Amino acid sequence: MLRTPKTGWLQLGAILPILSRVAACVQDGEVLDEAERRPGGQVTNDLLLGAQAYATPAPEATAENRQLFFAGNSFFNQPWVEAPASTANRDGIGPLFNARSCAGCHFRDGRGEPPTPEDPTALGLLLRLSVPGAGPHGEVLPEPRYGGQLQPFSNPGVPAEGQIHIDRVALHGAYADGEAYSLEEPFYSIAAPGYGELAPDLLLSPRVAPAVFGVGLLEAIGTEDVESWADPDDADGDGISGRPNRVWDVAAGELRLGRFGWKAEQPSVRQQSAGAFLGDMGLTSSLFPEQECSPIQLACLSAADGGRPEVEDHLLHRVDVYQRLLAVPIRQRWDDDEVLAGRALFREIGCADCHRPSFVTSQDDELEELHGQRIWPYTDLLLHDMGEGLADHRPSFAADGREWRTPPLWGLGLIPVVNGHNRLLHDGRARGVAEAILWHGGEAEASRDAFVLLDAEERHKLVSFVESL
């Protein structure tokens, strides 16, 4: 048996059947669908654009939607300013905020990273805050003094809420072949709180800003298709019990399938965007018309605004279309022997049981460019128990404190090119694909243990496959 950090002893008897399937798969090979090269179907960026790989529109976007795309791009990337200002369409930032633009966290439409000793000012991580209990629709209850998330920046005259502080502890382990590895376990706290003590029963969850390309295709997947993959009671006995989150859709006034956010907390790109405008930038919209100033944040309550709402519906629509038409980058090295061997290993150790390779989008989306596309996002959009090592102990709607939505893997290998880092998982603790796998627990524990038992060449092939997506 082999011991790994946070997980205990690996039971070889439980892993040997998986390894036998791996050997058979690697020997026999597997049929490759050439459509995988273009993971977004017709919404694939076929150009090799380096740092701009995530930032192109759907190639077949209509003329009207292309105009909306570039208008939305402007509002996504340009900074907002304090009200009142002559820049009437871009004023109203704050009074409390995390960033001045969407791109401040989603740089080049890519992925944020946590603050590090080398870059302590990184904007890509925020802290969700709540207290135990739930609202009338199952939503979390905000921390009484600080609201739903920590906002470390503020307009003049308004005290900021505090700063994120991270302590990191090294965890050491080794693969079955003796190669050593080290993980970083982060511990989060709030330094210099600006409005007094936080609630003693505070629930805190760190979240890194995810990439935003391809989100329109994920929204265009039929609800029934997503739910057909769910197995909440593990009826088939495979140890995987993914289940959908049901979240409050503000516009519809009802519970619907959650698709976006690390716990699938938002039902649509539009609501996700409106929520981010409010929580991250302090900008109101028709979906969220009131500032989230708590009763004791008097300067916040009395601050000037940029109009009611600050993000008017036509602007929110442009940002919505912009994000939903961002193309998925084409794959490279998709059919070389090393990647194909890694692809087989990925399936055989069970990674594809949660990272569902493919869907076909429905014909119902208002954007015709998204209709009927065979896509390869490598996600099931469902919640899974990921074990104690990744638990934040903070529920959200149906998601409990150990559950996370399966993140899509498409475009992952380009994060270092686009964003200059390779920090993965919900809080960016993993420094690359291998560390991300090693943090998997709960429903993914058997797959993680099988990865540990692979030899160095096999591990390299599996990682190469994921990085080719």
N, C-alpha and C positions, 0 to 999 in steps of 0.2 A: 504493500500500500504506500501511497505518496501523500504527504501533507502539504496543503497550500494555505496562504493567509485567508482568514475570515471564513474558511469553508470546511476545515477539518480533513479527515482521511478520505481519500478516493477509494471507493469500493470497486476493485478491478472486476469482480464478477458481474457487476451491473453494467460495466462499460464494454466488456469483451464482445457481446453481440453487436454493438455499434461498430467496433473496430473490424469485425468480420464483414459487415456490410460495406465498410469503407474499402477494404481490400478487394472485394468483389467488384465494386463500382469502378475503382481505379483500373482494374484489369480489363473490365468489359467495355468501359467507355460509356458515353451517354449522348443521345442525339441532341444536337444544338439547333435551336431555332434562330435563323438568321435575323429575325425581327428584333432580337435582343440588342443588336448593334445600335438600334435607334429606340432608346427606352421610352421616349415620349411619343412614339408613333409619328404622326405628321407635326406634332408639337415638339420636334427635336431640333436643336441647334447643330447643323451639320458642319459648321465651321470650327476650326481649331483656333480659338481666340485667346488662349492663355488666360490672363487675369480677368478678361471680360466674358468668360465661358458661361456664366450664369445669367448674363444681362441682356440677352437678345429676345426679340418677340417671336411668337410662333410664325414660321416662314409663310404660312398660308393665311395669315390674318387678313380680314377684309380691310378695305381702305378706311372705313369708318372706325373700326376697332383699332387700327394702327394709329390713327390720330389720338384716340383716347389713351392708348398705350403710352405714347410719348408725352402727352400731357400729364398722365399719372406718374410717369418716371420723374418728371420735374418736381412734383409735390412730394414724392418719396425721397428724393435725394437732397433737395434744398433745405437749409435750416429755417426754422420758424423763429420769430422774434417776439420780444415782450410787447404787449399792448399798452397804450395805443401807439400805432406806428403808421407811417405812410404806406407801408406794404400791407394793404388791407386784407389781401387773401392769405397772408402768411403770418399774421400777428395773433397773439394770444397764448404763446408758450407759457407753461407753468400755471399757477405760481410755483408748484413743486413739480419736478420732472427728473427723468433719468437721462434723456438725450434730447438734442434740439432737432433731430431729423430721424426718419425711419432708418436711413442708411447709416446713422451713427452707430446703430447696433447691428444692422444687417448690411455690412459693408460690401459693396459690389453684389448685392442680393445674396450674399453668402452667409456664413456662419460666424457668430461671435465667439469670443474666448474669455475665460475668466481672468481677473487681475492676477498677475504673477509678480514675483520679486523683480523680474526684469522689466515688466510693464505694469506698474501698479495702477495706472489710470485707464485700463481697458474698460470699454463701455458695454461689452457684450454679455455681462452677467447681471441679473437682478435677483432680489429676494422677495418671494411671495410671503405675505404675512396673514395669519388668521388666528382664530381661537376655536376651541372645540364647539361643535354644534353645526347646524345648517339652517339656511333660510327657507322660505316657503316653497322654493322650487328645487331645493337640494344644494343650492350654492353655498360656498363657504361664508363664514361670518368674519368680517374684517376685524383686525386688531383695533380696540376702541380709540386709541390715541393716534395711531399711525396709518390706519386704513389697510388696504389690500396688498400693498407692496411698499418697500422702502424706496424713497426718492431722495437721492443724495445731493441734488442740485435744486436751486431755487432762484427766483427773481430777487432783485434788491429789496431789502426790507422784510423779507419772508425767511424765517429760519429754516434751513435744510433739515431733513429728518435724521440724518446720520450717515455713517460710512460703513461699507462692508469690510469686515475683517475676516481673514482666512488663516487658520493654522493648518499645517500639513504634517502628517505623520507617514513615514516610509514603512511599507510592508514588504517583506522579502519572502521570496519563494523560489521554486525551481520546477522546471518541466521534468517529465519522466526520464528524458535523456540526460539530465543533469545540468542543462543550461539554466543559469540563474535569471531571475527577473525581479524587478522592484516596482511596486505600485505606490501612488500617493493618495492617502485618504484625507480629504479635506474636512475641517470642522469650521462652522460659520458662526459669527457673532456680529453684533452691531456696535460699532464704536461711536462715541460722542453723540448719543441720542439727543435730538434737539427739543423734544417735547416731554421729557420726564421718563420715568421707568416704563418699560414695556410690560405687557400682561404676563403674570407668572406662568400662565398656561399657554404661552405663545407657541404657535406652530409655524415653522419657518422652512421654506423650500427654495433652494437656489435653482435658477433656470438660465441657461445660455440661449441666446437668440439663435433660432434655427435658420437655415437657408430657406428662401422663399420661392425659388424657381420650382415649377411643376405643381404648385398648390392648386391651380385650376383643374388639372387633370384628377387630382385626388378628390376634389369636390364633385367632379363629374361622375365618379363611380357610384353606381346604384346602391341605395341603402340595403336592399335585399341581398345584393352580392356580398357586401361586407358582412352582414349578419349571418349569411350562410356558412361562413368560415368559423363562426363562434362555437365554442363547446364549453359553456360555463361550468358544467358539472363533470367535465372530462369523461363523457359517456363512452368514448372509444378507448379509454384507459392508457393513452400514450403519454400522460403526464403534462399535457398542454391544455390549458383551460381558458383560452382567450375569451373575453366578453366585451361587448360594446359599452361605451359610456353613453348615458342619456343626459343631455344637458339642455338648459333653457335657451330657446331661440327667441330673442327679444322681439324681432319683427313678426314672427309667426305667432307668438304668444303661447307656445307649447314646447314640450320636451321633444328633442330630436337627436339623431345620432351625432355624437361628438366626433370630430375628425382632426382638429388642429389643436396645437399646444401639447406640451409634454405628457399631459394626462388626458388628452382628447377632450379638452374643456370647452372648445368652441365649435359650433355647428357649421360655420361658413367662413370663407375668407373675409367677407364684408364685416361680419361681427368681430372676427379676430382683429381686423384692422382698426375698427372703431374702438375696441377695447384697448388696443395698444396706443392709439392716439390719446385716449384719456389717461390710462395708467402710466404710460412711459413719457408722455409729453404734456399732459395737463390740458388737452384740447378736447372740447366737447363736440358732440355730434347729435343728430336726431335720435340715434340709438341710445346714446349715453349723454343726456343733456345737462347733467349736473356735475360740478367739480366734486372730487372726492376729498374735500377738506373735512377733517373731523371737527367736532364742536369746540375743541380747545385750540385749534389752529386758526386763531382770530385774524392774523395778517393774511392768511390764505383766503379766508372767507370774504375779506373786504377788498381784495386785490382787483384791479381793473381787468376786464376780459376783452377778448377780441371779437365780440359779437355773440349772439345766441342763435344757432350754434356757431362755434368757431370754425369747424370743418363742415361746410355746407354740403348738402346731398350730392350736388353735381361734382364736387371735389372728391368726396368719398367714393363715388362711382368711378371716377377716373383712376384712383389708386387701386380700387378693386379690380378693374379690368387690366390694369398694368400687371398686377401680381399674377392674376389668373392666366395671362397669356405669356408669361415668362417661360421660355423654352427650356427643355431638359438637354444637357450637353450630350453629344454623341459619344459612344464608348470608343476607347482605344484599346489595342491589344486584346480585343474581345474574343478572338479565336485562336490565340497562340496556345501551344501545348501546355505551358505552365499554368495559364489562366484556366484552361479547360479542366486540368487536373484539380485545381483549387475549387472550381465550380462543382465538380463531383463530390469532393470532400465536404463542401458547404451543405449540400443536400443530405449526404449520408450521415453526418453527425447531428442532424436535426435542426440546423439553423433556419432552413426554409419552412419549418413548421410554423414559425411566427413571422419571419421575413418572407411572406408570400411573394413569389416572384412576379406574378402577372395578373392583370385585370383587363377587361374591356370596358371602356367608359360607356355610359348610357347615351341615349339620344335626347335627353330631356333638358340639358343645360341651355341657358339662354345664349351662350356663346357657341355658335355652330362649329367653330374651329375645334372644339373639344369633343364633338360627337363621335361615338363609335371608334375610339382609338385603342388599339392594343398597346398597353403600356407595361413597363417593367420597373415598378418602384421598389420592390422588395420590402413591402410592409403589408400587414393585414389591417391596419388602423384600429386594432383591438387593444384592450388592456390586458397585461400579463403581470403576474407576480414575479418580480425580479429579485426577490430575496432580501435579506436583512442588510447586506452590504450596500445596496443602492437605495434602501428605504428612506423616505423623508418623513414618514409618520404623519403626513398631512393629507387627509382625504379631500376629494373634490368631486361633487355630484356622486356618481356611483363608484368612482375610483377610490380604493383605499390607500393607506400610507405605504404599501409595498408595491403598488401597481403603477405601471407606466405604459403609455401607448408605444407600440412597435414603431420606431422611427424609420422612414424610408432611407434606403442606402444609395439610391441613384445619385451620381455626381460626387460621391464621397471622396474619391481619389483625387479630385481637383481642389479640395479645400486648401492644401498647402500652396497651390499655384494662385488661387483667387484671394485667399485670406491670410496667407503667410504663417499658418500654424496647422497642427494636426490634432487639436484638442477635441475629444469626442465624449459622448454620453450627455445626460441632461444638464450637468454642471461643468462639463469640460475637464473632468478629473483625469480621463484617460489620454495618454500621449500616444495615440495611434490605435490601429485596429486590434492588435494583439492585446493591449492592455484593456480595451473595451470588452473583449471577449472574456478576459480573466475576471472582470468585475461581475459577469453574469451569474446569477443564482436563481433560486426559486424554480420556476418552470424551465429555466434554461440551464440548470445545474448539470444535467447529464451531458448536454452539448459542450458546456465549458470543460467538464472533466475529460471528455473525449478529446478536446483540443489539447489539453495538457499532456495527454498520452501520445499524441502524434510526435513523430520525429521532426527534427529541425527543418528538413526539406519539405515535408508535408505541411508544416505550419506556414512556411514561406509561401507555398503554393496557394493555400487558402487565403492568406492575407493578400496576395497578389490578385486573386479573383475579386475580393471585396474592393480593393483599390482600383480595379478596372471598371467598376460600375459607373 
